[in-house]
Amino acid sequence: MSTSIEQARLAKPKARQLAGSCGTVIGVGLIRIGDSYAIKVNLRDQVPETAGLPKTVDGVKVVYDVIGPISLQAAGKR
């Protein structure tokens, strides 16, 4: 069964709250996987608490990605 973007939007705040307990959340957004939507949680670090994070929230798949810390770049650099 595919998840609509509206279902993912409704589940996103709960996913943010649950993932926030691990203390390494950088950002939370929505992604498309095939014909379905999921919640993507970007994490700064892989810590023991991330192992217990839910794989679904209200029936919506949650994808976790450890991206490392965010740093500022000088203007004009990419």
N, C-alpha and C positions, 0 to 999 in steps of 0.2 A: 504494500500500500504506500502510495506517495504522500508526502507531507506538503501541504500548501504553504506559501509564503506567510499567509495570515496565521496559520497554526504556529509556525516558527517564531513569528513576531510576538505572539502571545506568550510563548514559553521562554523567550529570551530573558526577561527580567528575573525569572526564577532561576534560570541557569547561571546568570551573573551572580546572584546572591549565594547559590550553593558553591560555585567555584571560588567566590571571594573568600571563603573560609580558609583556603590554602595560602593566601597572602601573596601569591605571585602572579595574579591576573593583570595583564597589561591592557587587554581589550577584548570585547565580545561583539561578534557580528553574525551575519547570516551568509551561508554559502549554498551554492546549488550543487547537488550531486545527482547526476542523471536528470530525471524528471521530478526530483524531489528537493526539498530544502532542508537544511540542517543548521545548527548553531555552531559557530566556531569560536573557541575560547583560546586566545593567545596568552601563553604563560611565559614569565621571565625565566623561571628555573623549574627543574624537575625536583620536587621535594617529596618526602614520604607521604604527605597529606594528599598529593595529587593522585595517588594510587586508588584512593577511595572515592574519587569523584564519579558521579553517575554517567553512564553511557547514553542514557536517554532522559529527557525531562518532559513530562506530560506527553509521552509518545513521540517526541521529536529527538532525532539523533543528535548527539553532541560530539564534536570533534575537538580534541585538545592538541595544540601545537606549541612546543617549547621553542620560542624564537629568540630568547636571550634578552638582555636589557636594551632599552631604547636609548639612543644617544643623539644629540643635536649635531647637525652637519652645518658647516659654514655655508653662507649664502652663495649660490651659484655652483656648488659642488653636488654631484649626484653619484 
